[in-house]
Each structure stands twice: as C-alpha cells, then as structure tokens.
Amino acid sequence: MKNPIALALSVALLSLGCGDKTEAERRTFAVTMTATAPTAPNEYGWTVTPEAARLSVGSVRFFEGRVLLSRRFDWYSLIGGTANAHPGHYVPGDALGEVLTPQTVDLLAGGNLGEANAVTGSYGSLELTLVTPTAATDAQNLLGGHHAHVRGTATHTSGATVRFDAVVDLPKAIEGVRFERDLQQEAGHVRIAVDLGTWMDRIDFATASLPDAAGVSTFPAGSQAQNGLVRGVEDTSAYVVTWVEGAAQ
C-alpha cells in the first residue's frame, strides 16, 4: 500500500493537471543539513566539543500545519532536568513536499539531502524520519547500524573530562518541526541546522560508562546519559529550519 503522506502529495500534484493552478504550482527546492556546535555548558555544567556527528536520514516531509508550542508537565524535571517547551496541538494538514532519498549525513561537514518534490503554498512544519543505514547509505559503517552517532569530549566545570562515543535509535519520526514560509517560485533552498547543544543539554556525562582501554566511555542502555541523549535527538527544537535565498551551495 502506498504511504498515505506520499499519496496526499501525489493527489495535490495531480490536481494541478486538471486546470486548478490557483491553489498551488509544482516546484522543487534543495534541502541541506548541517549542525551548530554547543556554545555554552549544558544544564549539568558540561561543555561539549563534538568530534563527529552523523544521522541516517530516511525522509523529510513538509506540511501546511503550524506548530503551537505549549508548556506541559515533564517527568524529567523531577530528576533534576528542566521542563521544556513541547509541540502542543499539532495537526500536520496537507503534505506540500518531500525528499525520500535515504542517506547518511555528516553533520559537521554538512550535506545535501536532495531535491524536494513539492508545490507552492503556505508551509508550517516538517517531519524528519531516521532509518537504519544500509551498506549503500553507510558504506564505511560509520553509524554501526544506528540512526544517530555522536562522538566528542565533555569537560565539567569541576575539571573532570569524559571522552564519549554514543548512538541513538528512535522508534518514530520527529514530527512537528517548525518551518513557516509562504513558498512560491522564488529561488532558494531549505536548510536544516541540527543544534548539537540541544542534543547534549540533558546529559550528565558522569553517568556514562567507565572508559575502555582507549579511554572512551559509552552510554549504557537505561542510563541517565543515554536517556538524556535520546531526549535531545527527539526534541523538535534541536532542528532549526530556515529558507535560504539563492541556489544551494
């Protein structure tokens, strides 16, 4: 069965061939992805210097629905975390565009996810899906079969230092990422900047494993460090989406 989101976009595109051009027109635009490094210590006092950050991206889909932010109770605040803003009432609405080419992205270097097959209209949000990499998308097995990988060094205000290497797998898509733009036929591309500071903000690196023979720690399943990283990767505010005028570089 065809994916319902892809079907909705196909219907929107096919409708253009029936003489209805007042609502939307066909167009394409490039979608790029990069990262921004942490600029301040996280909430546990750790300053993180990323050395590698990679994502296995399966699809990016654009919708008309806008994201309404709300503050709701966060159980994480009970164990020392900070309650954060979350998407409130969110209805994706009509699909307006999509990029469906799976690939591994080196976030520190940046990369092009491909051309979105899209229509003009009022954009409000996007959905990012992470997938298990394959030999074709990750020939060097840099992700080790996982959705996301990050490696680096964390230094605490006390002077403690942790070299870490961690991975994440998300069971569902990252939905309701804000992207508000009335998009017509102007030249430009979409840039998704992954805020690694948000990825790292909830992690107490003191809860990582003891270092191995190479001096590198991992995040054991169920540990505060692993849970904090998962929450950072799935946080929609970690993905800052902007429209950049002109052709993609």
C-alpha positions in Angstrom: 0.0 0.0 0.0 1.3 3.4 -0.9 2.3 5.7 2.0 -0.7 7.9 2.9 1.6 11.0 3.1 3.1 10.3 -0.3 -0.4 9.7 -1.6 -1.7 13.0 -0.3 1.2 14.8 -2.1 0.6 12.9 -5.3 -3.1 13.9 -5.2 -2.1 17.5 -4.7 0.3 17.3 -7.7 -2.1 15.5 -9.9 -4.8 18.1 -9.2 -2.6 20.6 -11.0 -3.0 18.8 -14.2 -6.8 19.3 -14.0 -6.6 23.0 -14.6 -6.6 24.1 -10.9 -3.5 26.3 -10.7 -4.9 28.9 -8.3 -4.0 27.0 -5.2 -0.6 25.5 -6.0 2.1 25.1 -8.6 4.7 22.5 -9.0 8.2 23.4 -7.9 11.3 21.8 -6.4 13.9 23.0 -4.0 17.1 21.6 -2.4 17.2 20.6 1.2 20.5 20.7 3.1 21.5 19.7 6.5 24.3 20.9 8.8 25.0 21.4 12.5 25.7 24.1 15.0 28.0 23.3 17.9 27.2 23.8 21.6 28.0 27.4 22.7 27.6 27.1 26.5 27.8 24.4 29.3 24.8 22.2 29.5 22.4 22.1 32.4 24.8 19.8 34.3 27.8 22.0 33.8 29.4 20.0 31.0 31.0 21.8 28.0 30.8 19.5 25.0 33.2 19.6 22.0 31.8 17.3 19.2 34.3 15.4 17.1 31.8 13.5 14.9 28.0 13.7 14.5 26.1 11.7 11.9 22.5 11.0 11.1 20.8 8.3 8.9 18.0 10.3 7.3 15.2 8.4 5.6 12.8 11.2 4.5 11.9 14.8 5.1 8.3 15.7 4.6 6.8 19.2 4.6 3.2 20.1 5.8 1.0 23.1 5.9 0.1 22.6 9.6 1.8 25.0 12.0 3.2 24.1 15.4 1.7 25.5 18.5 4.1 25.4 21.4 2.9 24.7 24.9 4.4 24.0 28.3 3.3 20.8 29.8 4.4 18.7 32.7 7.7 16.9 32.1 8.6 14.0 34.3 12.2 14.6 33.6 12.1 17.7 35.7 11.6 15.5 38.8 15.1 14.1 38.5 16.9 17.3 38.0 16.1 18.2 34.4 14.4 21.3 33.1 10.9 21.2 31.8 11.0 22.4 28.1 8.5 23.6 25.6 6.9 20.9 23.5 4.7 20.9 20.5 1.1 21.4 21.7 -1.9 20.8 19.5 -0.4 19.9 16.1 -2.3 18.8 13.0 0.1 18.2 10.0 -2.6 19.1 7.4 -1.8 18.7 3.7 1.5 17.4 2.5 3.3 20.0 0.4 6.7 18.4 -0.3 9.0 15.5 0.3 12.6 14.3 -0.1 12.7 10.5 0.1 16.3 9.5 -0.6 17.9 7.7 2.4 21.4 8.8 3.2 24.0 9.2 5.9 24.7 12.8 6.7 28.0 14.0 8.2 26.5 16.9 10.3 29.9 18.6 11.0 30.7 18.8 7.3 27.1 19.4 6.1 25.4 17.8 3.2 22.6 18.0 0.6 19.6 15.7 1.3 18.3 16.1 -2.3 15.6 17.9 -4.2 12.2 18.2 -2.6 9.3 17.3 -4.9 6.9 20.0 -3.8 4.2 22.5 -4.5 3.8 26.2 -3.7 1.8 27.2 -0.7 1.9 28.2 3.0 4.3 25.8 4.8 4.1 25.4 8.5 6.1 22.3 9.6 8.2 19.3 8.6 8.7 15.7 9.7 12.1 14.1 9.8 12.4 10.3 9.7 15.6 8.5 10.8 16.2 5.0 9.4 18.6 2.1 9.9 21.5 2.7 7.5 22.4 0.2 4.8 25.6 -0.8 3.1 24.6 1.6 0.3 23.9 4.6 2.5 26.8 4.0 5.0 29.4 2.1 3.1 32.1 2.6 5.9 29.6 1.6 8.6 30.3 4.8 10.5 26.9 4.6 12.2 27.2 0.9 13.2 23.7 0.3 12.1 22.2 3.0 14.3 20.1 6.1 13.4 22.4 8.7 15.0 26.0 8.7 16.2 27.9 11.4 18.2 31.5 11.4 19.5 33.4 14.0 21.4 34.8 15.3 24.6 32.8 16.7 27.6 34.6 18.8 30.2 32.9 19.7 33.5 33.2 22.9 35.5 35.0 20.8 38.2 37.7 19.9 35.7 36.5 16.3 35.0 36.8 15.2 31.4 34.9 12.4 29.6 35.6 11.2 26.1 32.4 9.7 24.8 31.0 7.7 21.8 27.3 7.3 21.8 24.5 6.1 19.4 20.7 6.6 19.3 17.8 4.8 17.6 14.4 6.5 17.5 11.2 4.4 17.2 9.2 7.0 15.4 9.6 10.1 13.2 10.5 13.5 14.6 7.2 15.3 14.0 6.1 18.9 14.2 9.4 20.7 13.4 8.7 24.4 12.9 9.1 25.8 9.4 6.9 28.7 8.5 7.2 30.1 5.0 4.8 31.2 2.2 6.7 29.5 -0.6 6.1 30.4 -4.2 8.5 30.2 -7.1 11.4 32.2 -5.5 14.9 30.8 -5.8 16.3 29.3 -2.6 16.7 26.2 -0.6 15.7 24.8 2.9 18.5 24.4 5.4 18.0 22.2 8.5 20.6 23.1 11.2 20.9 20.5 13.9 21.6 22.2 17.2 24.1 19.8 18.9 23.8 21.9 22.1 20.2 20.8 22.4 21.2 17.2 21.7 23.8 17.4 24.6 21.9 19.6 27.0 20.2 17.0 29.2 23.2 14.7 29.6 25.1 14.2 32.8 28.3 12.7 31.5 29.2 11.5 34.9 26.7 8.7 34.3 28.5 7.4 31.2 30.3 4.0 31.4 33.8 3.7 32.8 36.3 4.3 30.0 37.6 1.4 27.9 41.2 0.7 27.1 41.2 3.6 24.6 39.9 6.0 27.3 36.4 6.3 25.7 33.1 6.0 27.5 29.7 4.9 26.1 26.2 5.5 27.3 24.7 2.2 28.7 21.1 1.4 27.9 18.8 2.9 30.5 21.5 5.3 31.9 20.8 8.9 32.5 23.3 9.8 29.8 21.6 7.6 27.2 18.1 8.8 28.1 19.3 12.4 28.0 20.8 12.0 24.6 17.6 10.3 23.2 15.5 13.1 24.5 17.8 15.6 22.9 17.7 13.9 19.5 14.0 13.7 19.5 13.5 17.3 20.7 11.9 19.2 17.8 13.7 22.4 18.9 17.0 20.8 18.0 16.2 21.3 14.3 16.2 24.9 13.2 14.8 25.1 9.7 15.2 28.2 7.5 14.7 29.3 3.9 18.0 30.5 2.3 17.7 32.8 -0.7 19.6 31.7 -3.8 20.8 28.3 -5.1 22.1 25.7 -2.7 25.9 25.6 -2.5 
